[in-house]
Amino acid sequence: MTSIGLPEGELYLVDYQPDWPELFEDEAHLIREACGDRLLLIEHIGSTSVRGLAAKPILDIMPLLANFEDGFELTPSMEALGYESSGEFGIEGRHYFAKGSPRTHHVHMYETGDSEAVRRLLFRDYLRTHSDVAGDYARLKRRLAEELTRTDHSEAKTDFIAEVLALAGYSGPES
């Protein structure tokens, strides 16, 4: 039995699951095989990538491309793996894909160096190396999950994420 999967329209968090890194590696391997050398790197992002952090049970995966246009050509390969493409899905410069019912994977494909990709990696890395801040984030997420809808939950984390990015030294454009 897998430790990932969130039914559509639901919002809840689960405790960190030790199989998440392995599940990421398995899926990243499938994506690498399907997409080939157009992918420069594949990163595990989001809360499931931070050991010990509570998360929605959906793996967030971030493949990085040499250029944004390559993502259009990779859409059929991603669809062959069971992903649904949603274009940029509200974030300029991103190719967004989702998989599973219940939802198991989100793929956020960016050009290497894209400011949003940089922000996601800085946030992840800061939480990985600052367990006290990761604990604060977990408490905020749990409180918000009890009080808000899924969309509102994401928006309500914006200030906290901006504070962490400032601590991490991010000075690029806001998103």
N, C-alpha and C positions, 0 to 999 in steps of 0.2 A: 504494500500500500504506500502510495506517495504522500509526502507531506505538503504538497502544493495543490492549489485549486480553490478558487473563490467564485461561488455562484453569482451570476449577473444580478446587479442591484443590491447585493449584500455588502456590508462593510464590517469586518471584524479583524482583530489582530490575533496572532498566535505567538507563543514563545518561540525563540530561535530554535531551529531544527538543525542538528548536526549534519544532515544529509544535503542541505542546500548547496554547499560548494560542489559536491559531487554531481548533483543534478544539473547545476550550471555547466560544469565541464562536459557532461554528456550532451547537453543541448548545444553548447558552443561547438563541439566536434561535428555535430550534424550540420550546423550552419556553415562551418568552414568547408565541409565536404561539398555542400550544395552550392556555395557561392564562390569558392576558389580564391584565387590570388587577388581579387578585387578588394577583399577585406584585409586590411593591414594588421588589425588587432581586434580582439573581442574581449570586452571587460564585463565583469559582474558588477552591477551597480544596484542602488536602492538598498532598502533596509535588510533584505535577505543576504546582502554581501557583507554585513557587519556582524561579526561573531558576537552572539549574546543579545542582539537587538530584536525586540518584538517587531513583527511585520505582518502586513497582509500576505497571505500565502500565495504570492505570485512572484516568479523570478523576473527581475529586470535585467536585460542583456543589452549591451551597447557595442555593436560592431562599428569600427571606424574605417572610413573609406579615404582613398587618395583624393577623390573629388565627389561632391554631392550628386552629380549626374549619374555616377555609377549605380546609385541606389535604384534608379528607375529600371535599369537593365537587370537588377537582381530580384525584382518583385516576383517574376514567375518562379524563380528558384525558392524563394521564401514561401510562396503559395503552395508549392509542391511538398513542403514540409508541414503543411496544415495551418500556416499563418494567414490571417486576413490583413490586407493592406488598408490603411486609413489615411494614406497620404501624409501630409505634415501634421495633421490632427492638432492644429492650434499652436504649434511651435515651428516657426520658420527655420528651415535648414535641417529638419528632421524627417526621416522616413520612419513611420510608425507602423508596427505590425503587432497583432495580438493572436494568441493561440489558445484553444481549449474551451470546452464548455463542461464543467465550470472553467473559468479563465485560469490558465497555468503560467503563461509567459507573456511578457511585453518586451518587444524589441524596439529600441530607440537607435536608429542608424544615423550617424552624423559623419560629416567630413572631418578628418583629423584637424584639430586646432579650433573647431567651432567653439564659440564662447560657451554655449550651453553644455557641450561635452566636457569642456574644461571645468565648468562649475560642478557638474555631477561628480567628476573624479575628485576634485578638491574636497567636496562635502563628504564623500565616502571615506576618503583617506583621513580626514580630520576625525571623523567619528571612530575609525578603526584605531587611531592612536590616542584618543582622549575618552576613556571609558566613562568618566564623569559626565561629559557632555552627551555621550551616547545614552547614558541613563536618563538625563534630563529630557532628551528627545523621545525616549520610550515612554516616559510618563506623560509628556504632552500628547503624543499620538494616542495613547490609551484613553486619556480624558476626552480628546476630540472624537475618537471613534464612538464613544458612548453618547456624545451630544449632537453630532452633526451628520449630514448626508455625506456620501463619498466625495462629491465635488467640493462641497464646503470644507471637508476635512483637508483636502489637498491645499486649498487656498489659505486655510487658517495656519498652516505650517510655514507660510512664506516669510514672516518676520523672523522666526527662529532660524530658518535656513540662511537668510541674509546675515544674521548675526554670526553664525558659524563661518560663513564664507569670509566675512570681514576678519574674524580671528585667524582664518587660514591664509590671509593675505591676498585675497582676491580683490582686484581693482578694475576688472573689466566691466562690460556693459551689464546692466540689470536685465533680468528676464522676467 
